[in-house]
Amino acid sequence: MSVDVRVPSILRRHTGGAKIVNSQPGTVAAVIEDLERQFPGLKQELMTEDGQMRQFVNLYVNDEDIRYLDRLNTSVADGDEVAILPAVAGGC
């Protein structure tokens, strides 16, 4: 099996327009590395040069925010879903 990764529209230019792509299970960090292997340039959109998640990117594993789990070390198993969500800000 594999892991489904939901890609927001703003990042689909890296995935050829695909809304959902597949990755291998492991950790969130391993999923990001696998996505970078498949879709070069995607990791740069998600992480800073020092290996931290960008402030405006939120990642969820099965609807759970990884910030409240084990962050990049959060386990991702076969059949899990990872969602990439850009933070949204606004106001008057």
N, C-alpha and C positions, 0 to 999 in steps of 0.2 A: 504494500500500500504506500500511500504518500500523504503529504500534508497539502491542503489547499491554502493558497495565499491570496487574499482579496486585495486587489491593487486599486487605489483611487484613480480617478480619471486624470489627475494632474501628472501621475507617474506612468501612465499607460504608453507614453511614447517610447519607454524603455522595453515594454513587453509586446510591442507590435499591436497594441490596442486591446490585448487580452485583459479581461476583468479579473479572471481567476487563473493563477498559474500554480504549478506543482513544485514541491520541494521534497527533500528527504527529511525524515524525522531526526531528532537530535536535540539541540538547544536552539533558542532564538538566534544566537550568534551564528550557529552552523547553518541555519536556514538563510540568514542574510548572506553568508559566504556562498551558499549554493545559488541563491538568486543572482549574485554578482557574476558567478561563473556562467550562468545561463543568459543573463541580461546585463552586459557590461555597462557600468555607469549608474546602476540603481543604488548600489551601496553608498555612493557619494551623496545621494539624495537623502539617505536615511541616517548616516553617521558622520561625525566630525572626523578630522584627521587624527585626533588622539583616541579614536575608538569609542566615543560616547554617542548615545543617541542624540540626534538634533532636537533642539528644544521644541520645535514646532511639529514633531512627528510623534504620534502615539501608536503603540503596537499592542494588540490584544491577542491572547491565545484563548480560544473558546469563550470569547466575550469577557475575559478577565484582563485588566490592564497590567502589563508586565511590570510597571513601576511598583505595584503592590504585591508582586510575586517575587521572583528571583532575577528580575531585570533580564539582561542578556543571557543569563544562565538558566532561564526558565526552560523546563523540559517541554518538548514538542513531540508527541507520539503519532504513530500511524492513525490516520483518520481525523486528526485535529485540524482546526482552522485557525489561521493567523490572519488578522486583519490589520492593514496599514491604514491609519487615518491621520490626515493632516489636521493639526490644531486649527480651529477657526476662531478668529477674533473679529470684533466689530464694535460698533457703537455709533453715537451720533456724530 
